[in-house]
Amino acid sequence: MIMVVVDVIGAGFGRTGTLSLKAALELLGFGPCYHMADIVEHPRRVRQWLDVGDGRTADWDAIFRGFRSAVDFPAVSYWRELTGHYPAAKVILTVRDPDAWYESAQQTIFHHQIEPRQLWRRLVHRLVLKRVPDYAQFPLMAWTTVAARVFDGRLDDRDHCIEVFRRHNEEVRATIPAERLLVFECRQGWEPLCRFLGVPIPDVPFPHVNDRTEFARKQPWRELRLLIRGR
């Protein structure tokens, strides 16, 4: 049996710089890093998370086999389970202003599965759903593991979501021992991250990726790649 070792677990919600953190961890040698983007790129992973969301099974070693770190949803929805399953893993809580977080989430991850308005994108979207059945289950997976589990399905309730966000961050701080936890904003750059992980600061700029404009631009190209690849 292959032993699965996850060295870093991200405990911050999506839209707190998780894709930037993924890129940073991979530059530092803690990759590959699991992220929701890996599920979008490889929809066969949807089935694993449907099993988790439906309570059928949670085979964390199967889900994270081949990865040295994990950030973003849906992994963060199960941060208690993951930090218990991988007790040696360090934990990074990415944070940002709660109001800015909600505005960003509302315009991207909370509603990015809504069918596009442009005709060509609608056609591509529908073709992908037929060609890649696992991708068609992505909204259900996101609902069960994120929207329903974390936010009680109330994604349009700003006050509720912000309260969930604040409470989550407080619970992570209260639960994870200080020596195991880094509370981190990506604008802080390499120094606190590298010090926490015990690695040298690389001679490259800290990655800052996936702002709202970039998120919207990437979505149609992801679906086009799936349509061509077919899985």
N, CA, C and O of each residue as an XYZ file, in Angstrom:
924
protein
N       0.843     -1.199      0.000
C       0.000      0.000      0.000
C       0.880      1.251      0.000
O       1.832      1.354      0.774
N       0.546      2.205     -0.883
C       1.307      3.452     -0.966
C       0.873      4.380      0.156
O      -0.313      4.658      0.329
N       1.854      4.856      0.917
C       1.541      5.755      2.031
C       1.305      7.160      1.498
O       2.113      7.682      0.730
N       0.207      7.764      1.900
C      -0.130      9.122      1.482
C       0.257     10.077      2.597
O      -0.198      9.934      3.732
N       1.093     11.049      2.273
C       1.539     12.045      3.251
C       1.141     13.422      2.740
O       1.610     13.858      1.689
N       0.292     14.095      3.469
C      -0.083     15.472      3.151
C       0.630     16.373      4.146
O       0.378     16.291      5.349
N       1.509     17.225      3.662
C       2.348     18.058      4.526
C       1.691     19.372      4.934
O       1.983     19.912      6.001
N       0.794     19.890      4.074
C       0.180     21.194      4.337
C      -1.307     21.114      4.020
O      -1.699     20.621      2.962
N      -2.126     21.598      4.937
C      -3.571     21.663      4.744
C      -3.999     23.122      4.830
O      -3.742     23.798      5.827
N      -4.646     23.595      3.786
C      -5.183     24.950      3.800
C      -6.542     24.962      4.466
O      -7.424     24.192      4.085
N      -6.726     25.819      5.449
C      -7.990     25.897      6.181
C      -8.784     27.142      5.835
O      -9.802     27.418      6.469
N      -8.335     27.904      4.833
C      -9.034     29.126      4.451
C     -10.067     28.875      3.370
O      -9.857     28.050      2.481
N     -11.181     29.583      3.447
C     -12.237     29.459      2.444
C     -11.727     29.853      1.055
O     -10.757     30.600      0.924
N     -12.401     29.336      0.022
C     -12.138     29.807     -1.325
C     -12.331     31.311     -1.429
O     -13.160     31.889     -0.725
N     -11.565     31.941     -2.307
C     -11.537     33.391     -2.502
C     -10.824     34.121     -1.370
O     -11.100     35.291     -1.105
N      -9.906     33.424     -0.705
C      -9.010     34.093      0.250
C      -7.562     33.971     -0.231
O      -6.630     34.072      0.568
N      -7.375     33.755     -1.531
C      -6.033     33.613     -2.075
C      -5.581     32.173     -2.168
O      -4.381     31.898     -2.172
N      -6.531     31.246     -2.244
C      -6.156     29.828     -2.214
C      -5.408     29.390     -3.472
O      -4.516     28.545     -3.390
N      -5.753     29.947     -4.634
C      -5.023     29.546     -5.840
C      -3.610     30.129     -5.837
O      -2.677     29.497     -6.330
N      -3.453     31.316     -5.290
C      -2.111     31.877     -5.124
C      -1.297     31.030     -4.152
O      -0.113     30.781     -4.376
N      -1.946     30.587     -3.062
C      -1.251     29.733     -2.106
C      -0.870     28.408     -2.750
O       0.232     27.908     -2.520
N      -1.744     27.839     -3.539
C      -1.427     26.608     -4.270
C      -0.173     26.802     -5.110
O       0.742     25.980     -5.065
N      -0.128     27.890     -5.878
C       1.041     28.154     -6.723
C       2.299     28.332     -5.877
O       3.372     27.854     -6.244
N       2.163     29.030     -4.732
C       3.311     29.250     -3.855
C       3.814     27.938     -3.266
O       5.019     27.688     -3.246
N       2.906     27.104     -2.792
C       3.309     25.825     -2.196
C       4.014     24.941     -3.230
O       4.975     24.244     -2.906
N       3.540     24.975     -4.444
C       4.176     24.159     -5.480
C       5.561     24.690     -5.827
O       6.468     23.910     -6.118
N       5.730     26.001     -5.798
C       7.062     26.573     -6.020
C       8.025     26.199     -4.890
O       9.232     26.080     -5.103
N       7.481     26.016     -3.699
C       8.314     25.699     -2.535
C       8.572     24.203     -2.371
O       9.276     23.792     -1.449
N       8.011     23.397     -3.255
C       8.252     21.960     -3.196
C       7.195     21.168     -2.459
O       7.396     19.988     -2.171
N       6.048     21.807     -2.142
C       4.970     21.115     -1.446
C       3.840     20.755     -2.412
O       2.670     20.737     -2.030
N       4.189     20.479     -3.627
C       3.203     20.119     -4.630
C       3.360     18.679     -5.068
O       4.326     18.008     -4.705
N       2.392     18.206     -5.858
C       1.220     18.957     -6.295
C       0.310     19.338     -5.116
O       0.263     18.662     -4.089
N      -0.408     20.452     -5.315
C      -1.330     20.943     -4.289
C      -2.757     20.801     -4.808
O      -3.089     21.304     -5.881
N      -3.586     20.121     -4.046
C      -4.980     19.857     -4.426
C      -5.816     21.114     -4.232
O      -5.693     21.804     -3.220
N      -6.670     21.406     -5.218
C      -7.493     22.610     -5.227
C      -8.761     22.283     -6.007
O      -8.769     21.336     -6.794
N      -9.825     23.041     -5.807
C     -11.045     22.822     -6.578
C     -10.757     22.809     -8.070
O     -11.439     22.115     -8.824
N      -9.755     23.566     -8.508
C      -9.404     23.584     -9.928
C      -9.009     22.202    -10.431
O      -9.204     21.893    -11.607
N      -8.453     21.364     -9.549
C      -8.073     20.012     -9.960
C      -9.308     19.155    -10.222
O      -9.262     18.239    -11.043
N     -10.397     19.439     -9.542
C     -11.639     18.705     -9.787
C     -12.251     19.150    -11.111
O     -12.752     18.327    -11.876
N     -12.209     20.453    -11.379
C     -12.735     20.965    -12.645
C     -11.941     20.397    -13.822
O     -12.518     20.021    -14.842
N     -10.619     20.337    -13.675
C      -9.773     19.833    -14.756
C      -9.905     18.322    -14.929
O      -9.717     17.806    -16.030
N     -10.226     17.613    -13.851
C     -10.325     16.146    -13.897
C     -11.637     15.730    -13.224
O     -11.642     15.317    -12.064
N     -12.744     15.842    -13.955
C     -14.069     15.635    -13.346
C     -14.305     14.247    -12.759
O     -15.269     14.055    -12.017
N     -13.454     13.279    -13.072
C     -13.619     11.964    -12.435
C     -13.521     12.081    -10.915
O     -14.040     11.229    -10.194
N     -12.857     13.135    -10.423
C     -12.735     13.339     -8.982
C     -14.074     13.724     -8.345
O     -14.240     13.611     -7.131
N     -15.019     14.176     -9.157
C     -16.333     14.557     -8.634
C     -16.969     13.394     -7.888
O     -17.589     13.591     -6.843
N     -16.817     12.178     -8.422
C     -17.449     11.012     -7.803
C     -16.929     10.780     -6.393
O     -17.689     10.391     -5.505
N     -15.629     11.018     -6.180
C     -15.062     10.832     -4.841
C     -15.715     11.778     -3.844
O     -16.048     11.386     -2.726
N     -15.894     13.028     -4.263
C     -16.457     14.018     -3.345
C     -17.959     13.857     -3.176
O     -18.504     14.230     -2.137
N     -18.640     13.307     -4.179
C     -20.048     12.975     -3.998
C     -20.204     11.926     -2.911
O     -21.124     11.997     -2.097
N     -19.292     10.943     -2.901
C     -19.321      9.928     -1.841
C     -19.111     10.563     -0.472
O     -19.770     10.199      0.502
N     -18.181     11.519     -0.411
C     -17.931     12.214      0.862
C     -19.154     13.034      1.262
O     -19.614     12.956      2.401
N     -19.679     13.822      0.320
C     -20.809     14.691      0.627
C     -22.061     13.933      1.019
O     -22.848     14.402      1.841
N     -22.246     12.754      0.427
C     -23.429     11.948      0.735
C     -23.224     11.070      1.964
O     -24.142     10.364      2.384
N     -22.022     11.109      2.543
C     -21.753     10.332      3.741
C     -21.501      8.861      3.493
O     -21.529      8.062      4.429
N     -21.249      8.480      2.219
C     -21.011      7.068      1.919
C     -19.617      6.636      2.336
O     -19.446      5.589      2.961
N     -18.622      7.439      1.992
C     -17.249      7.106      2.362
C     -16.394      8.360      2.309
O     -16.712      9.307      1.589
N     -15.308      8.365      3.073
C     -14.361      9.475      3.045
C     -12.957      8.874      3.039
O     -12.258      8.875      4.052
N     -12.567      8.366      1.884
C     -11.247      7.758      1.740
C     -10.243      8.858      1.405
O      -9.906      9.083      0.243
N      -9.776      9.535      2.450
C      -8.911     10.696      2.227
C      -7.638     10.311      1.499
O      -7.168     11.066      0.648
N      -7.072      9.165      1.807
C      -5.828      8.768      1.138
C      -6.045      8.532     -0.344
O      -5.152      8.812     -1.144
N      -7.202      8.028     -0.730
C      -7.499      7.845     -2.151
C      -7.695      9.190     -2.837
O      -7.237      9.398     -3.961
N      -8.376     10.097     -2.155
C      -8.630     11.412     -2.747
C      -7.337     12.184     -2.958
O      -7.154     12.811     -4.001
N      -6.432     12.144     -1.970
C      -5.235     12.983     -2.024
C      -3.977     12.229     -2.451
O      -2.868     12.748     -2.327
N      -4.145     11.016     -2.950
C      -2.983     10.269     -3.426
C      -2.278     11.054     -4.534
O      -2.908     11.487     -5.499
N      -0.971     11.228     -4.382
C      -0.189     11.976     -5.362
C      -0.043     13.448     -5.040
O       0.660     14.167     -5.751
N      -0.700     13.917     -3.971
C      -0.640     15.327     -3.588
C       0.076     15.482     -2.250
O      -0.054     14.635     -1.366
N       0.829     16.566     -2.109
C       1.531     16.843     -0.856
C       0.844     17.923     -0.033
O       1.196     18.148      1.125
N      -0.131     18.588     -0.628
C      -0.838     19.649      0.088
C      -2.242     19.769     -0.492
O      -2.532     19.246     -1.568
N      -3.112     20.469      0.244
C      -4.496     20.656     -0.191
C      -5.003     21.994      0.320
O      -4.799     22.339      1.484
N      -5.660     22.743     -0.546
C      -6.234     24.038     -0.175
C      -7.603     24.166     -0.839
O      -7.957     23.368     -1.707
N      -8.369     25.176     -0.425
C      -9.609     25.543     -1.090
C     -10.727     24.540     -0.792
O     -10.507     23.497     -0.177
N     -11.935     24.893     -1.249
C     -13.051     23.959     -1.232
C     -12.806     22.867     -2.269
O     -12.112     23.110     -3.257
N     -13.359     21.672     -2.069
C     -14.149     21.223     -0.933
C     -13.329     20.728      0.256
O     -13.890     20.399      1.301
N     -11.987     20.672      0.101
C     -11.171     20.142      1.198
C     -11.395     20.916      2.493
O     -11.485     20.324      3.568
N     -11.485     22.254      2.386
C     -11.601     23.061      3.601
C     -12.928     22.797      4.321
O     -13.033     23.038      5.524
N     -13.933     22.308      3.606
C     -15.197     21.964      4.253
C     -15.008     20.852      5.281
O     -15.835     20.671      6.174
N     -13.914     20.113      5.144
C     -13.637     18.968      6.021
C     -12.305     19.157      6.744
O     -11.557     18.202      6.954
N     -12.023     20.402      7.120
C     -10.727     20.699      7.709
C     -10.512     19.963      9.030
O      -9.385     19.572      9.336
N     -11.559     19.769      9.807
C     -11.402     19.041     11.070
C     -11.000     17.590     10.798
O     -10.087     17.061     11.433
N     -11.685     16.960      9.859
C     -11.382     15.574      9.525
C      -9.965     15.441      8.954
O      -9.236     14.511      9.299
N      -9.588     16.367      8.089
C      -8.275     16.271      7.442
C      -7.135     16.544      8.413
O      -6.110     15.863      8.381
N      -7.311     17.529      9.266
C      -6.228     17.818     10.220
C      -6.089     16.703     11.243
O      -5.019     16.519     11.823
N      -7.172     15.955     11.469
C      -7.073     14.784     12.338
C      -6.465     13.594     11.621
O      -5.692     12.840     12.211
N      -6.804     13.421     10.363
C      -6.304     12.278      9.589
C      -4.818     12.432      9.277
O      -4.082     11.447      9.216
N      -4.380     13.688      9.078
C      -2.961     13.952      8.796
C      -2.396     14.815      9.939
O      -2.206     16.020      9.769
N      -2.133     14.209     11.082
C      -1.782     14.987     12.282
C      -0.441     15.700     12.196
O      -0.185     16.621     12.971
N       0.421     15.291     11.269
C       1.718     15.952     11.139
C       1.669     17.129     10.163
O       2.637     17.882     10.057
N       0.572     17.292      9.464
C       0.467     18.364      8.472
C       0.385     19.726      9.148
O      -0.284     19.888     10.168
N       1.068     20.693      8.569
C       0.926     22.072      9.025
C      -0.325     22.669      8.390
O      -0.756     22.244      7.318
N      -0.903     23.664      9.070
C      -2.185     24.219      8.656
C      -2.024     25.709      8.358
O      -1.455     26.457      9.153
N      -2.530     26.121      7.208
C      -2.456     27.530      6.807
C      -3.872     28.063      6.640
O      -4.634     27.586      5.799
N      -4.212     29.053      7.447
C      -5.517     29.702      7.373
C      -5.370     31.001      6.589
O      -4.886     31.997      7.126
N      -5.782     30.999      5.332
C      -5.753     32.223      4.538
C      -6.973     33.068      4.904
O      -8.085     32.554      5.023
N      -6.748     34.364      5.078
C      -7.811     35.269      5.527
C      -7.830     36.522      4.663
O      -6.860     36.845      3.978
N      -8.959     37.215      4.714
C      -9.085     38.536      4.089
C     -10.271     39.237      4.727
O     -10.987     38.640      5.530
N     -10.482     40.489      4.381
C     -11.617     41.241      4.906
C     -12.911     40.500      4.585
O     -13.136     40.146      3.428
N     -13.773     40.253      5.584
C     -14.981     39.459      5.343
C     -15.907     40.025      4.273
O     -16.457     39.265      3.475
N     -16.092     41.358      4.240
C     -16.972     41.939      3.224
C     -16.391     41.772      1.829
O     -17.115     41.459      0.884
N     -15.083     41.980      1.698
C     -14.440     41.783      0.399
C     -14.499     40.323     -0.018
O     -14.676     40.004     -1.194
N     -14.345     39.433      0.975
C     -14.445     38.002      0.660
C     -15.816     37.666      0.096
O     -15.910     36.996     -0.932
N     -16.879     38.118      0.751
C     -18.217     37.750      0.290
C     -18.493     38.319     -1.100
O     -19.044     37.626     -1.956
N     -18.117     39.561     -1.326
C     -18.337     40.160     -2.646
C     -17.639     39.341     -3.729
O     -18.206     39.089     -4.792
N     -16.407     38.930     -3.449
C     -15.660     38.128     -4.419
C     -16.298     36.758     -4.620
O     -16.454     36.302     -5.752
N     -16.665     36.101     -3.519
C     -17.274     34.772     -3.620
C     -18.608     34.830     -4.352
O     -18.910     33.958     -5.167
N     -19.405     35.853     -4.066
C     -20.724     35.974     -4.684
C     -20.615     36.130     -6.197
O     -21.479     35.652     -6.932
N     -19.572     36.788     -6.664
C     -19.414     37.033     -8.091
C     -18.658     35.919     -8.814
O     -18.519     35.953    -10.036
N     -18.172     34.933     -8.058
C     -17.372     33.878     -8.701
C     -17.850     32.493     -8.284
O     -18.720     31.919     -8.939
N     -17.302     31.957     -7.222
C     -17.507     30.546     -6.904
C     -18.930     30.215     -6.481
O     -19.368     29.082     -6.678
N     -19.671     31.164     -5.906
C     -21.024     30.860     -5.460
C     -21.979     30.648     -6.623
O     -22.962     29.916     -6.502
N     -21.690     31.292     -7.754
C     -22.645     31.227     -8.852
C     -22.008     30.958    -10.203
O     -22.619     31.236    -11.234
N     -20.799     30.426    -10.222
C     -20.155     30.253    -11.524
C     -20.741     29.107    -12.330
O     -20.410     28.965    -13.507
N     -21.614     28.272    -11.729
C     -22.236     27.197    -12.482
C     -23.520     27.639    -13.199
O     -24.132     26.837    -13.905
N     -23.930     28.877    -13.031
C     -25.086     29.371    -13.770
C     -24.776     29.333    -15.262
O     -23.673     29.684    -15.679
N     -25.743     28.909    -16.060
C     -25.501     28.773    -17.497
C     -25.125     30.121    -18.105
O     -25.780     31.124    -17.822
N     -24.079     30.163    -18.937
C     -23.614     31.427    -19.512
C     -24.662     32.075    -20.420
O     -25.565     31.409    -20.925
N     -24.521     33.386    -20.612
C     -25.462     34.115    -21.458
C     -25.112     34.019    -22.937
O     -26.012     33.925    -23.772
N     -23.821     34.041    -23.284
C     -23.442     34.028    -24.692
C     -23.839     32.706    -25.329
O     -23.697     31.646    -24.719
N     -24.343     32.773    -26.573
C     -24.831     31.584    -27.266
C     -23.747     30.524    -27.405
O     -23.994     29.345    -27.147
N     -22.532     30.939    -27.816
C     -21.480     29.940    -28.051
C     -21.072     29.252    -26.761
O     -20.746     28.065    -26.756
N     -21.092     30.009    -25.661
C     -20.736     29.403    -24.381
C     -21.831     28.467    -23.891
O     -21.538     27.439    -23.282
N     -23.106     28.817    -24.153
C     -24.193     27.913    -23.785
C     -24.085     26.595    -24.542
O     -24.307     25.523    -23.978
N     -23.744     26.685    -25.821
C     -23.611     25.473    -26.630
C     -22.464     24.607    -26.120
O     -22.612     23.392    -25.986
N     -21.320     25.232    -25.836
C     -20.174     24.481    -25.313
C     -20.529     23.847    -23.980
O     -20.226     22.678    -23.745
N     -21.167     24.613    -23.109
C     -21.534     24.118    -21.778
C     -22.425     22.882    -21.887
O     -22.202     21.889    -21.194
N     -23.428     22.943    -22.750
C     -24.344     21.811    -22.885
C     -23.654     20.598    -23.495
O     -23.934     19.464    -23.105
N     -22.757     20.827    -24.446
C     -22.022     19.719    -25.051
C     -21.111     19.042    -24.030
O     -20.986     17.818    -24.006
N     -20.475     19.861    -23.186
C     -19.592     19.298    -22.158
C     -20.391     18.442    -21.191
O     -19.938     17.366    -20.801
N     -21.562     18.898    -20.801
C     -22.385     18.136    -19.861
C     -22.760     16.771    -20.428
O     -22.860     15.791    -19.690
N     -22.967     16.712    -21.744
C     -23.295     15.435    -22.377
C     -22.063     14.562    -22.579
O     -22.127     13.342    -22.425
N     -20.949     15.185    -22.921
C     -19.727     14.434    -23.246
C     -18.996     13.959    -21.994
O     -18.346     12.914    -22.009
N     -19.104     14.730    -20.909
C     -18.385     14.402    -19.672
C     -19.401     14.285    -18.541
O     -19.637     15.257    -17.824
N     -20.008     13.106    -18.370
C     -21.068     12.949    -17.361
C     -20.648     13.347    -15.949
O     -21.456     13.892    -15.197
N     -19.387     13.081    -15.578
C     -18.942     13.461    -14.235
C     -19.010     14.968    -14.029
O     -19.320     15.437    -12.934
N     -18.720     15.730    -15.089
C     -18.765     17.186    -14.997
C     -20.197     17.657    -14.752
O     -20.420     18.661    -14.076
N     -21.161     16.929    -15.305
C     -22.559     17.284    -15.098
C     -22.952     17.172    -13.634
O     -23.910     17.811    -13.198
N     -22.213     16.355    -12.861
C     -22.485     16.178    -11.435
C     -21.751     17.196    -10.568
O     -21.910     17.200     -9.347
N     -20.946     18.060    -11.193
C     -20.164     19.033    -10.419
C     -21.045     19.944     -9.566
O     -20.734     20.137     -8.391
N     -22.134     20.516    -10.102
C     -22.966     21.378     -9.248
C     -23.517     20.654     -8.025
O     -23.589     21.238     -6.944
N     -23.908     19.390     -8.181
C     -24.406     18.619     -7.046
C     -23.303     18.403     -6.026
O     -23.536     18.527     -4.823
N     -22.113     18.085     -6.491
C     -20.979     17.897     -5.591
C     -20.679     19.190     -4.827
O     -20.469     19.169     -3.614
N     -20.660     20.316     -5.551
C     -20.377     21.595     -4.900
C     -21.471     21.943     -3.887
O     -21.195     22.522     -2.837
N     -22.700     21.588     -4.213
C     -23.801     21.872     -3.282
C     -23.648     21.067     -1.994
O     -23.739     21.616     -0.897
N     -23.415     19.762     -2.135
C     -23.392     18.913     -0.949
C     -22.162     19.155     -0.080
O     -22.253     19.089      1.146
N     -21.018     19.433     -0.695
C     -19.786     19.559      0.089
C     -19.477     20.988      0.521
O     -18.693     21.200      1.446
N     -20.088     21.969     -0.142
C     -19.775     23.369      0.187
C     -21.033     24.142      0.574
O     -21.183     24.553      1.725
N     -21.931     24.338     -0.384
C     -23.087     25.213     -0.135
C     -23.944     24.719      1.019
O     -24.263     25.482      1.932
N     -24.321     23.436      0.981
C     -25.194     22.913      2.038
C     -24.427     22.658      3.323
O     -24.895     23.010      4.405
N     -23.252     22.049      3.215
C     -22.498     21.670      4.416
C     -21.991     22.878      5.183
O     -22.082     22.921      6.410
N     -21.455     23.865      4.464
C     -20.802     24.991      5.133
C     -21.747     26.170      5.345
O     -21.726     26.810      6.396
N     -22.581     26.453      4.335
C     -23.390     27.673      4.368
C     -24.892     27.405      4.493
O     -25.696     28.316      4.299
N     -25.274     26.180      4.810
C     -26.693     25.831      4.958
C     -27.509     26.183      3.714
O     -28.716     26.409      3.805
N     -26.852     26.229      2.556
C     -27.541     26.523      1.313
C     -27.898     27.987      1.120
O     -28.553     28.336      0.138
N     -27.480     28.846      2.035
C     -27.908     30.260      2.026
C     -26.824     31.155      1.418
O     -26.346     32.087      2.066
N     -26.445     30.869      0.180
C     -25.343     31.597     -0.444
C     -25.687     33.050     -0.742
O     -24.791     33.888     -0.839
N     -26.979     33.362     -0.888
C     -27.383     34.737     -1.184
C     -27.616     35.574      0.078
O     -27.917     36.764     -0.011
N     -27.478     34.964      1.226
C     -27.671     35.665      2.497
C     -26.320     36.199      2.963
O     -25.533     35.483      3.582
N     -26.070     37.457      2.655
C     -24.761     38.058      2.925
C     -24.388     37.979      4.405
O     -23.287     37.545      4.744
N     -25.285     38.391      5.274
C     -24.967     38.406      6.701
C     -24.668     37.001      7.215
O     -23.742     36.800      8.001
N     -25.461     36.036      6.766
C     -25.245     34.659      7.202
C     -23.873     34.156      6.749
O     -23.126     33.588      7.546
N     -23.541     34.361      5.474
C     -22.272     33.858      4.941
C     -21.075     34.509      5.626
O     -20.080     33.847      5.919
N     -21.180     35.808      5.878
C     -20.082     36.495      6.553
C     -19.936     35.985      7.983
O     -18.818     35.850      8.479
N     -21.040     35.704      8.642
C     -20.967     35.140      9.986
C     -20.338     33.758      9.951
O     -19.529     33.432     10.819
N     -20.689     32.940      8.972
C     -20.064     31.622      8.816
C     -18.566     31.774      8.594
O     -17.770     31.036      9.174
N     -18.188     32.720      7.763
C     -16.777     32.986      7.464
C     -16.022     33.366      8.737
O     -14.958     32.818      9.024
N     -16.580     34.307      9.495
C     -15.924     34.747     10.740
C     -15.826     33.597     11.747
O     -14.778     33.380     12.356
N     -16.925     32.870     11.910
C     -16.951     31.779     12.878
C     -15.956     30.681     12.498
O     -15.278     30.119     13.358
N     -15.879     30.386     11.209
C     -14.924     29.374     10.741
C     -13.497     29.764     11.108
O     -12.745     28.953     11.650
N     -13.131     30.994     10.813
C     -11.766     31.437     11.108
C     -11.472     31.387     12.607
O     -10.375     31.013     13.021
N     -12.459     31.766     13.407
C     -12.277     31.705     14.862
C     -12.106     30.262     15.338
O     -11.280     29.984     16.208
N     -12.887     29.348     14.764
C     -12.811     27.949     15.180
C     -11.473     27.321     14.802
O     -10.915     26.534     15.567
N     -10.964     27.665     13.632
C      -9.649     27.144     13.238
C      -8.586     27.648     14.205
O      -7.753     26.873     14.678
N      -8.613     28.941     14.497
C      -7.634     29.516     15.432
C      -7.718     28.864     16.808
O      -6.700     28.631     17.459
N      -8.946     28.572     17.244
C      -9.134     28.009     18.579
C      -8.792     26.526     18.646
O      -8.486     26.013     19.722
N      -8.839     25.838     17.526
C      -8.680     24.386     17.507
C      -7.245     23.942     17.215
O      -6.733     23.026     17.859
N      -6.605     24.586     16.251
C      -5.275     24.161     15.819
C      -4.218     24.803     16.717
O      -4.228     26.022     16.887
N      -3.310     24.020     17.294
C      -2.249     24.601     18.141
C      -1.436     25.651     17.391
O      -1.202     25.533     16.188
N      -1.013     26.673     18.116
C      -0.334     27.808     17.489
C       0.903     27.394     16.709
O       1.198     27.973     15.664
N       1.631     26.396     17.205
C       2.858     25.991     16.515
C       2.568     25.248     15.213
O       3.457     25.069     14.380
N       1.331     24.824     15.046
C       0.959     24.093     13.829
C       0.242     24.985     12.823
O       0.007     24.559     11.692
N      -0.110     26.207     13.203
C      -0.994     27.067     12.413
C      -0.304     28.349     11.969
O       0.413     28.986     12.741
N      -0.534     28.715     10.712
C      -0.150     30.032     10.196
C      -1.406     30.729      9.703
O      -2.097     30.217      8.823
N      -1.704     31.890     10.262
C      -2.769     32.743      9.743
C      -2.109     33.682      8.737
O      -1.192     34.425      9.083
N      -2.574     33.644      7.508
C      -1.789     34.201      6.406
C      -2.652     34.976      5.421
O      -3.730     34.528      5.030
N      -2.154     36.155      5.026
C      -2.707     36.903      3.899
C      -1.667     36.890      2.788
O      -0.486     37.135      3.033
N      -2.104     36.604      1.578
C      -1.145     36.465      0.482
C      -0.340     37.738      0.232
O       0.780     37.677     -0.275
N      -0.903     38.875      0.583
C      -0.162     40.117      0.387
C       1.072     40.197      1.288
O       1.942     41.040      1.071
N       1.152     39.320      2.303
C       2.339     39.282      3.164
C       3.547     38.697      2.439
O       4.686     38.918      2.851
N       3.306     37.960      1.376
C       4.410     37.453      0.575
C       5.106     36.238      1.170
O       4.546     35.515      1.993
N       6.342     36.037      0.729
C       7.066     34.806      1.037
C       7.505     34.669      2.495
O       7.486     33.562      3.034
N       7.891     35.746      3.133
C       8.637     35.634      4.387
C       7.910     34.831      5.470
O       8.484     33.872      5.986
N       6.655     35.185      5.842
C       6.006     34.398      6.899
C       5.708     32.966      6.473
O       5.755     32.053      7.297
N       5.405     32.763      5.209
C       5.098     31.417      4.720
C       6.333     30.530      4.763
O       6.272     29.397      5.240
N       7.449     31.040      4.270
C       8.675     30.251      4.246
C       9.215     29.997      5.655
O       9.742     28.921      5.937
N       9.083     30.978      6.523
C       9.518     30.786      7.898
C       8.697     29.684      8.572
O       9.242     28.838      9.281
N       7.399     29.703      8.345
C       6.503     28.709      8.933
C       6.809     27.299      8.414
O       6.772     26.332      9.174
N       7.106     27.191      7.130
C       7.365     25.885      6.526
C       8.822     25.449      6.643
O       9.156     24.305      6.334
N       9.686     26.355      7.089
C      11.094     26.015      7.274
C      11.851     25.818      5.980
O      12.694     24.926      5.875
N      11.550     26.657      4.981
C      12.220     26.549      3.688
C      12.766     27.917      3.288
O      12.278     28.939      3.772
N      13.776     27.952      2.408
C      14.331     29.238      1.967
C      13.332     30.031      1.124
O      12.455     29.462      0.474
N      13.482     31.338      1.150
C      12.661     32.213      0.313
C      13.158     32.115     -1.125
O      14.344     32.340     -1.370
N      12.298     31.788     -2.079
C      12.746     31.652     -3.475
C      13.023     33.011     -4.109
O      12.511     34.039     -3.665
N      13.828     32.992     -5.136
C      14.219     34.224     -5.815
C      13.246     34.534     -6.950
O      13.667     34.817     -8.072
N      11.961     34.480     -6.661
C      10.912     34.815     -7.631
C       9.806     35.547     -6.882
O       9.664     35.361     -5.674
N       9.019     36.375     -7.567
C       7.920     37.074     -6.886
C       6.881     36.091     -6.362
O       6.669     35.024     -6.938
N       6.241     36.465     -5.268
C       5.146     35.645     -4.748
C       4.018     35.653     -5.772
O       3.674     36.718     -6.284
N       3.431     34.498     -6.087
C       2.377     34.460     -7.108
C       1.070     35.072     -6.613
O       0.620     34.789     -5.503
N       0.473     35.907     -7.445
C      -0.853     36.461     -7.164
C      -1.720     36.185     -8.387
O      -1.566     36.828     -9.425
N      -2.626     35.231     -8.257
C      -3.396     34.772     -9.413
C      -4.872     34.657     -9.060
O      -5.262     34.629     -7.893
N      -5.696     34.591    -10.145
C      -7.114     34.259    -10.021
C      -7.959     35.348     -9.387
O      -8.786     35.069     -8.519
N      -7.750     36.618     -9.825
C      -8.691     37.646     -9.408
C     -10.008     37.430    -10.156
O     -10.108     36.523    -10.982
N     -11.008     38.248     -9.876
C     -12.339     38.009    -10.437
C     -12.344     38.034    -11.962
O     -13.026     37.228    -12.596
N     -11.583     38.960    -12.553
C     -11.537     39.047    -14.011
C     -10.922     37.791    -14.598
O     -11.417     37.255    -15.590
N      -9.847     37.323    -13.989
C      -9.179     36.121    -14.472
C     -10.069     34.901    -14.296
O     -10.091     34.023    -15.159
N     -10.803     34.835    -13.189
C     -11.714     33.718    -12.938
C     -12.737     33.611    -14.063
O     -12.960     32.527    -14.603
N     -13.361     34.739    -14.417
C     -14.376     34.738    -15.468
C     -13.772     34.374    -16.823
O     -14.407     33.689    -17.625
N     -12.539     34.834    -17.080
C     -11.899     34.559    -18.360
C     -11.549     33.089    -18.521
O     -11.613     32.552    -19.627
N     -11.179     32.436    -17.425
C     -10.728     31.045    -17.506
C     -11.861     30.060    -17.750
O     -11.658     29.035    -18.401
N     -13.071     30.360    -17.230
C     -14.138     29.366    -17.225
C     -14.450     28.786    -18.613
O     -14.497     27.563    -18.745
N     -14.669     29.616    -19.666
C     -14.998     29.011    -20.971
C     -13.876     28.156    -21.528
O     -14.143     27.168    -22.213
N     -12.619     28.512    -21.251
C     -11.498     27.728    -21.784
C     -11.375     26.399    -21.058
O     -10.962     25.405    -21.655
N     -11.729     26.367    -19.775
C     -11.758     25.085    -19.069
C     -12.750     24.132    -19.733
O     -12.456     22.953    -19.930
N     -13.921     24.653    -20.072
C     -14.944     23.807    -20.672
C     -14.553     23.385    -22.081
O     -14.840     22.260    -22.491
N     -13.911     24.260    -22.816
C     -13.437     23.879    -24.148
C     -12.416     22.751    -24.071
O     -12.444     21.831    -24.888
N     -11.517     22.815    -23.094
C     -10.529     21.745    -22.941
C     -11.208     20.419    -22.600
O     -10.823     19.364    -23.104
N     -12.226     20.488    -21.736
C     -12.951     19.271    -21.393
C     -13.680     18.703    -22.596
O     -13.731     17.488    -22.786
N     -14.240     19.583    -23.405
C     -14.959     19.133    -24.593
C     -14.031     18.421    -25.558
O     -14.400     17.408    -26.152
N     -12.824     18.951    -25.714
C     -11.844     18.339    -26.627
C     -11.290     17.058    -26.046
O     -11.129     16.065    -26.755
N     -10.995     17.076    -24.741
C     -10.365     15.929    -24.091
C     -11.355     14.799    -23.831
O     -11.029     13.618    -23.955
N     -12.575     15.196    -23.465
C     -13.632     14.218    -23.286
C     -13.620     13.474    -21.967
O     -14.296     12.453    -21.842
N     -12.872     13.950    -20.970
C     -12.898     13.270    -19.667
C     -12.332     14.218    -18.596
O     -12.260     13.851    -17.423
